[in-house]
Amino acid sequence: MSSQPTEQRNRSNSSAAGVLDPPEKRDSSPSQSKELTEDRETLVKIFRQMLLIRRFEEKCAESYSLGKIGGFCHLYIGQEAVGVGSISALREDDYVLTSYREHGQAIAKGITPDAIMAELYGKATGCSRGKGGSMHLFDKDVNFLGGHAIVGGQIPLATGVAFASKYKETDQVTLCFFGEAAVNQGAFHESLNMAQLWKLPCIYICENNMYGMGTSLARAMSFSDVAQKACAYEIASEFVDGMDVLAMRHATERAVKRAREESLPTLLEARTYRYMGHSMSDPGKYRTRAEIEKYQERDPIKMFANKLKEQNVITDADIAGLEKEIKEEVEHAARFADASPLPDPSELYTNVYANPLN
């Protein structure tokens, strides 16, 4: 083997580990960022994307409450550091596949807020022509190959995309996001086995927010250390602080290097937390207010803002300026979605597997 499966595992204790732990004790601590190694432009871009996603999702909640968004709607509030940090480590031609909580990842990969909001409104100008809605965002122009509604369904698809890149002898990398509930699906284990057996450039990122719908991790998974499950397939793995955007970026950079240079997969477990319910229809009565407030103390945006201010990268005035820009960008997306036309009825017969009956 050219790399050891546990080479990035940190076995020491840290204060952050307690915050990220499920009720049972973990035996390892998450990778965290320490010094700022990125230039100011990169750091500000990362911060702006996180803030944009938060404000966009807040607008989605408002629009859903007003009846402008139909169907299911799963918000990314609280998990912004995972998507932004990991996608910031990719090239533009790399691929991203994910599940249904994908608004934030779609923004980070380059789909415009206008196109996403229009899709949520079911409009023809949406990134999926109004056919996909919240759970099925797609844009081949930026290699964002979907939100997928079937739990774990995107994992073998991402494995296949990585196989295609290797077959075509490109050095593209595929990033695959999924929740911890998908780890209990057979598709997860089959995919990791094939990815290591065939040496595929795929990075599997488990966004472990500790709840599969309303069921806690402790009640659903007999062995809750997701990263260690990679040992069964001799895949390199890391446990990452998913509330630390730079920790996510650096862990993904290591995985990208492994994928491009050695064509080897990686499993990253990002321990994070969603502040909203599973979906907009979820009242979240299975969690206490005290528990949510505990995790809000480590809000990924606030923590990153404080770090940037401490290092004199940005000021409060800079943040206020970004807030103003982002508010207008999000409001523009809502106005664009409102003004956009509905899909033409003929669209019922496009992009389907079979021709309509005569």
QUILIN-V924869 format. One record per pair of residues at least 6 apart in sequence whose ideal C-beta (glycine too) atoms are under 7 Angstrom apart, sorted by the first residue. I is the first residue (numbers start at 1). J is the second residue. D is the distance in Angstrom with one decimal. If there is no record, write none. Layout:
i->(I/I)
j->(J/J)
d->(D/D)
//
This chain:
i->(1/2/2/3/3/3/3/5/5/5/5/5/5/6/7/8/8/8/8/9/9/9/10/10/10/11/12/13/14/16/16/16/17/17/17/19/20/20/20/22/22/22/22/23/24/24/26/28/30/30/30/30/31/31/31/31/31/31/32/32/32/33/33/33/33/36/36/40/43/43/44/46/46/46/47/47/47/47/48/49/49/49/50/50/50/50/50/50/50/51/51/51/52/52/52/53/53/53/53/53/54/54/54/55/55/55/56/56/56/56/57/57/57/57/57/59/59/60/60/60/60/60/61/61/63/63/64/64/68/69/69/69/70/71/71/72/72/72/73/73/73/74/74/74/74/74/75/76/76/76/76/77/77/77/78/78/78/78/79/79/79/79/79/79/80/80/80/81/81/81/81/81/81/82/82/82/82/82/83/83/83/84/84/85/85/85/85/85/86/86/86/86/86/87/87/87/87/87/88/89/89/89/89/90/90/90/93/93/94/94/94/94/95/95/95/95/95/95/96/96/96/96/96/96/97/97/97/97/97/97/97/97/98/98/98/98/99/99/99/99/99/99/100/100/100/102/102/103/105/106/106/106/107/107/109/109/110/111/111/111/111/111/113/113/113/114/114/114/115/115/115/116/116/117/117/117/117/118/118/118/118/118/119/119/119/119/119/119/119/120/120/121/122/122/122/123/123/123/123/123/124/124/124/124/124/125/127/127/127/128/128/128/129/129/130/130/131/131/132/135/135/136/136/136/137/137/137/138/138/138/145/146/148/151/151/151/152/152/152/152/152/153/154/154/155/155/155/155/155/155/156/156/156/158/158/158/159/159/159/159/159/161/162/162/162/162/162/163/163/165/165/165/166/166/166/171/173/173/173/173/173/174/174/175/175/176/176/176/176/177/177/178/179/179/179/180/180/180/180/180/180/181/181/182/183/183/183/184/184/192/192/192/192/192/193/195/195/196/196/196/196/199/199/200/200/201/201/201/202/203/203/203/203/203/203/203/204/204/205/205/206/206/206/206/207/207/207/208/208/208/208/208/209/209/209/210/210/210/211/212/213/214/214/214/217/218/226/227/227/227/227/227/230/230/230/235/235/235/236/236/236/237/237/238/238/239/239/240/240/240/240/240/240/241/241/242/242/242/242/243/243/243/243/245/245/248/251/252/255/255/258/258/259/273/275/275/277/277/305/308/309/349)
j->(234/262/264/236/258/262/264/230/231/234/235/236/237/237/236/31/236/238/254/28/238/239/28/29/31/28/29/29/29/30/32/241/26/29/30/298/30/241/271/210/217/218/224/218/218/224/225/239/239/240/241/271/238/239/240/241/247/251/241/244/247/244/246/247/250/43/311/313/308/313/314/84/88/245/304/305/308/314/322/84/107/108/80/81/84/245/300/301/304/301/322/326/107/326/329/76/80/84/104/107/77/80/301/326/327/330/103/107/113/330/75/76/77/103/104/330/334/69/73/75/103/120/75/280/69/334/73/280/121/120/121/134/122/133/134/134/135/279/134/279/280/100/101/134/278/279/276/83/101/103/104/274/275/276/272/273/274/275/104/207/209/242/272/274/104/300/301/242/243/244/245/248/300/207/242/248/270/272/104/105/108/108/245/245/246/248/249/252/175/205/248/249/252/96/105/108/109/175/249/249/252/253/256/173/175/256/143/172/143/172/173/175/143/145/161/172/174/175/105/109/143/144/145/175/145/146/154/157/158/161/174/176/105/147/154/177/147/148/154/177/178/179/135/147/149/137/147/116/177/116/137/144/113/116/142/144/142/127/137/139/142/144/329/330/333/332/333/336/125/126/127/127/137/333/334/336/337/125/126/336/337/340/126/127/128/130/132/133/137/133/134/337/130/133/342/130/337/340/341/342/130/340/341/342/343/340/137/138/139/136/137/138/343/347/342/343/343/347/138/147/149/146/147/149/144/146/147/144/145/146/161/154/154/181/182/185/178/182/185/187/188/187/176/178/176/178/182/187/188/191/187/190/191/174/176/202/191/194/195/200/202/174/174/195/200/201/202/198/200/172/174/201/200/201/263/260/201/203/256/259/260/201/202/203/205/202/203/204/205/205/207/206/207/209/212/206/208/212/217/221/226/212/220/188/206/226/229/220/221/204/230/233/235/267/233/202/265/233/234/235/265/263/264/263/265/259/260/263/265/252/255/256/259/265/266/268/265/267/268/270/226/268/269/270/242/270/272/226/269/270/271/272/272/273/274/216/217/273/278/220/278/278/282/286/224/224/269/237/238/239/267/269/236/237/267/265/266/267/258/264/266/266/267/251/268/269/271/247/248/251/268/269/270/247/271/248/270/271/272/272/298/300/303/300/304/270/268/268/266/268/264/266/266/295/292/296/283/284/319/314/315/356)
d->(6.4/5.4/7.0/5.3/6.1/6.8/6.3/5.9/5.6/5.3/5.9/5.4/6.2/6.8/6.3/6.7/6.8/4.3/6.4/5.9/6.8/6.9/6.4/5.2/6.2/5.4/5.8/5.9/4.3/6.4/6.1/5.7/6.0/4.3/6.3/5.6/6.0/6.3/4.1/5.8/5.1/5.4/5.7/5.2/6.3/6.7/6.6/5.7/5.1/5.4/3.9/6.1/5.5/6.9/4.9/6.6/5.3/5.3/4.8/5.3/4.8/5.3/3.4/4.5/6.2/6.6/5.4/5.6/6.1/5.3/6.4/5.8/5.6/6.0/5.8/6.7/6.2/7.0/5.6/4.8/6.7/5.6/4.4/6.7/5.1/6.4/6.7/5.1/6.7/6.1/6.0/5.7/6.3/5.1/6.8/6.1/4.9/7.0/4.1/5.5/6.2/6.0/5.9/5.1/6.5/5.1/6.6/6.5/5.6/5.4/4.6/5.6/5.0/6.2/7.0/4.9/6.0/6.5/6.3/6.3/6.7/6.4/6.3/6.6/5.0/6.5/5.1/4.8/5.8/4.8/6.4/6.8/6.7/5.0/6.3/6.2/5.9/5.2/4.6/6.1/4.5/5.4/4.1/6.8/6.8/4.9/4.7/6.8/5.7/5.6/3.6/6.7/4.9/5.2/6.8/5.2/4.8/3.9/7.0/6.0/6.4/7.0/4.8/5.8/5.7/5.6/6.4/6.1/5.6/6.2/3.9/5.7/3.7/5.2/4.7/5.6/4.7/5.4/4.7/4.2/5.0/5.0/5.8/4.1/6.6/2.8/4.2/6.8/6.3/5.9/5.1/6.9/4.2/6.5/6.6/4.2/5.7/6.9/5.2/5.2/3.9/4.5/5.5/6.6/6.4/6.8/6.2/5.7/6.5/5.5/4.7/6.7/4.7/5.9/5.2/6.5/4.4/6.9/6.3/5.0/6.7/5.3/6.9/4.9/4.9/5.9/4.6/5.8/4.3/6.7/6.9/5.2/5.1/5.8/6.3/3.9/6.4/5.8/6.0/6.5/5.5/6.3/4.0/5.3/5.1/5.5/3.8/6.1/6.2/5.6/4.7/5.7/6.5/6.7/5.3/4.5/3.9/5.3/6.6/4.9/6.1/6.0/6.0/6.3/4.0/6.9/4.9/4.5/6.9/6.1/4.2/6.2/6.3/4.0/6.0/6.7/4.3/4.4/4.1/6.2/4.4/5.0/2.9/5.1/5.4/6.5/6.0/6.6/6.0/6.5/5.3/4.1/4.7/6.3/6.9/5.0/5.8/3.8/6.6/6.3/5.2/6.3/5.2/6.4/4.5/4.2/5.6/6.3/4.8/5.7/6.3/5.0/6.0/6.3/6.8/4.4/6.9/6.9/6.2/5.4/4.6/6.4/5.3/6.8/7.0/7.0/4.8/6.6/6.6/4.8/6.6/6.7/4.0/5.9/5.2/6.3/6.3/3.7/3.5/4.6/5.7/7.0/6.2/6.6/5.9/5.9/6.5/5.1/5.4/4.7/5.1/6.8/5.0/5.1/3.5/5.9/4.3/5.9/5.5/6.3/5.8/4.7/4.2/6.8/4.1/5.3/3.7/6.6/5.6/4.3/6.7/6.0/5.9/6.4/6.0/4.9/5.0/6.4/5.4/4.5/6.1/6.6/4.8/5.1/6.5/6.2/6.9/5.2/6.7/5.0/5.8/6.1/5.6/6.7/6.5/5.7/4.2/6.6/5.9/7.0/6.0/3.1/6.8/5.7/6.2/5.5/6.7/6.8/6.5/6.8/6.8/4.6/5.9/6.8/5.2/5.1/4.0/4.7/5.8/5.0/5.9/4.8/6.0/6.8/5.6/3.7/6.6/5.1/4.8/6.7/4.6/6.9/6.2/6.9/5.1/6.7/6.7/4.8/4.8/6.1/4.9/7.0/4.8/6.7/6.7/5.5/5.8/5.8/5.6/6.4/5.1/6.6/5.2/5.4/4.7/6.4/4.7/6.7/6.9/5.7/4.8/6.5/7.0/4.4/5.4/6.8/4.2/4.3/6.2/4.4/6.2/3.9/7.0/3.7/4.1/5.4/6.7/5.4/6.2/6.7/4.9/6.7/4.4/5.0/5.3/5.0/7.0/5.4/5.8/4.6/5.6/6.7/4.9/4.8/6.7/6.4/3.3/5.2/3.3/6.1/4.8/4.6/6.6/6.0/5.3/6.2/5.6/7.0/3.7/6.3/4.9/5.8/6.9/4.1/6.3/6.5/6.3/4.1/6.3/4.7/6.8/5.3)
//
